[in-house]
Structures are given as structure tokens and as C-alpha cells.
Amino acid sequence: MGERHVRAVRGAITVERDEVELIAAATRELLSTLTARNSLRPEDVISAIFTVTPDLTSEFPARAARDLGWVDVPLLCAVEIATVNGLPRCIRVLLHVETDLPREATRHVYLGAARALRPDLRDDREGI
């Protein structure tokens, strides 16, 4: 195993409606994709900060992380700043992780309509 570094990994996903199960499922998909693409295990995650747009009020995204086994990871949820042209029904996450990946190999993941947030990170091979 190479030298371990602390890295920040970003991601976002959207949901169709403000419903508990949709938020939970989308968050699980986002976290599963982020961890798979960056070869991360729950024990590699130092902390996670989730934000949701103001139109999502039915569930904490952090609950889905707990459901994935992130029981000893510090998690925080907050409301995203409302902007005139903001993407609606969006869940964002910032993970702080320990990894041997170099910074340039870190894979940020934007799924669904959230792909529009970072078109510069587009990778058509894997749909981010």
C-alpha cells in the first residue's frame, strides 16, 4: 500500500420528489458510487458533510450513510444556500477520506441532473 493522504471527494445527485425513500436511495447510490470509483471503504472515510437544497425536508441524507454501515463516521447535514438559478432537489456531499490515490486520480461523482453542476468533470466512459 502506498503513502496515505487526506483527500476531499465531492459528489451530488438529484431526486424527483421530496420523499424519504427517494432521498435515502439517492444518497446510498451517490455514496456507493463515490466509494467504488475511489476504492474507498467505510474505515477510509474521516467525515462527511451533506447539504440539501431548501426544497428537501423529509429526510437527513446522513441516515442513508448510517444504513451503509458508516456508524463511526462523523456526519453533518446542512441546507444549501438558496440561489435564483440553483439546481432543485439536490443532495451534495463532501467526503474527507484517507487514501493512497494522488489528488489528480480522485474521482468526484455527479449523478442525474447534478451532472450539470460540474460539466468539466464529465467522464462519458463512466457517466459522471
C-alpha positions as CSV (number, residue, x, y, z in Angstrom):
1,M,0.0,0.0,0.0
2,G,1.3,3.5,-0.9
3,E,1.6,6.6,1.2
4,R,-1.8,7.6,2.6
5,H,-3.2,11.2,2.2
6,V,-6.2,13.1,3.3
7,R,-8.3,14.0,0.3
8,A,-11.7,15.7,-0.2
9,V,-14.1,14.0,-2.6
10,R,-17.2,15.7,-3.8
11,G,-20.5,14.4,-5.2
12,A,-24.1,15.3,-5.9
13,I,-27.3,13.7,-7.0
14,T,-30.9,14.9,-7.6
15,V,-34.2,13.3,-6.7
16,E,-37.6,13.7,-8.4
17,R,-39.6,14.5,-5.2
18,D,-39.1,15.3,-1.6
19,E,-39.8,11.8,-0.2
20,V,-37.9,9.8,2.5
21,E,-37.2,6.8,0.4
22,L,-36.1,8.8,-2.7
23,I,-33.6,10.8,-0.6
24,A,-32.3,7.6,1.1
25,A,-32.0,5.7,-2.2
26,A,-30.3,8.6,-4.0
27,T,-27.9,9.1,-1.1
28,R,-27.0,5.4,-1.0
29,E,-26.4,5.4,-4.8
30,L,-24.2,8.5,-4.5
31,L,-22.1,7.2,-1.7
32,S,-21.8,3.7,-3.2
33,T,-20.6,5.2,-6.5
34,L,-18.2,7.6,-4.8
35,T,-16.6,4.8,-2.7
36,A,-16.5,2.3,-5.6
37,R,-14.8,4.8,-8.0
38,N,-12.3,5.8,-5.4
39,S,-11.7,2.3,-4.0
40,L,-12.8,3.5,-0.5
41,R,-14.0,1.5,2.5
42,P,-16.1,3.0,5.3
43,E,-13.0,3.0,7.5
44,D,-11.3,5.3,5.0
45,V,-13.9,8.0,5.5
46,I,-12.9,10.6,8.1
47,S,-16.1,12.6,7.9
48,A,-18.9,13.6,5.6
49,I,-20.8,16.9,5.1
50,F,-24.1,16.7,3.4
51,T,-26.1,19.6,2.1
52,V,-29.6,19.5,0.6
53,T,-31.4,22.2,-1.3
54,P,-34.1,24.0,0.7
55,D,-36.9,22.0,-1.1
56,L,-35.7,18.8,0.5
57,T,-37.0,18.5,4.1
58,S,-38.3,14.9,4.6
59,E,-35.1,13.1,5.4
60,F,-31.5,13.5,6.5
61,P,-29.1,12.1,3.9
62,A,-26.8,11.1,6.7
63,R,-29.3,8.4,7.8
64,A,-28.6,6.6,4.5
65,A,-24.8,6.7,5.2
66,R,-25.6,5.0,8.6
67,D,-27.6,2.4,6.7
68,L,-24.5,1.7,4.6
69,G,-22.5,0.9,7.8
70,W,-20.9,4.3,8.4
71,V,-21.7,4.0,12.1
72,D,-18.5,5.6,13.5
73,V,-18.0,8.3,10.8
74,P,-18.8,11.9,11.9
75,L,-21.7,13.1,9.6
76,L,-23.2,16.5,9.3
77,C,-26.3,17.7,7.3
78,A,-27.0,21.3,6.3
79,V,-29.2,23.3,4.0
80,E,-27.6,24.6,0.8
81,I,-27.7,28.3,0.0
82,A,-30.8,29.1,-2.0
83,T,-30.0,30.8,-5.3
84,V,-32.2,32.0,-8.1
85,N,-30.8,29.6,-10.7
86,G,-30.0,26.8,-8.2
87,L,-30.5,23.1,-9.1
88,P,-33.6,21.9,-7.3
89,R,-33.9,18.8,-5.2
90,C,-30.2,18.3,-5.0
91,I,-28.2,16.3,-2.4
92,R,-24.5,17.2,-2.2
93,V,-21.7,15.6,-0.2
94,L,-18.1,16.4,0.7
95,L,-16.2,13.4,2.0
96,H,-12.9,13.7,3.8
97,V,-11.0,10.5,3.3
98,E,-7.7,8.7,3.7
99,T,-6.4,7.2,0.5
100,D,-3.3,6.4,-1.4
101,L,-4.7,7.9,-4.6
102,P,-2.9,11.0,-5.8
103,R,-5.1,14.1,-6.0
104,E,-5.4,14.0,-9.7
105,A,-6.8,10.5,-9.5
106,T,-9.6,11.4,-7.1
107,R,-13.0,10.8,-8.8
108,H,-15.7,13.3,-8.0
109,V,-19.2,12.0,-8.9
110,Y,-22.2,13.9,-10.2
111,L,-25.3,11.8,-11.0
112,G,-28.6,12.6,-12.5
113,A,-29.4,16.2,-13.2
114,A,-26.5,17.1,-10.9
115,R,-24.2,16.4,-13.8
116,A,-24.9,19.9,-14.9
117,L,-23.1,21.3,-11.8
118,R,-19.7,20.2,-13.0
119,P,-19.6,19.5,-16.7
120,D,-15.9,20.0,-16.6
121,L,-15.6,16.7,-14.7
122,R,-17.6,14.8,-17.4
123,D,-16.3,11.3,-18.0
124,D,-18.5,9.6,-20.6
125,R,-17.0,6.2,-20.0
126,E,-18.5,6.1,-16.5
127,G,-21.3,8.6,-16.7
128,I,-20.1,11.2,-14.3
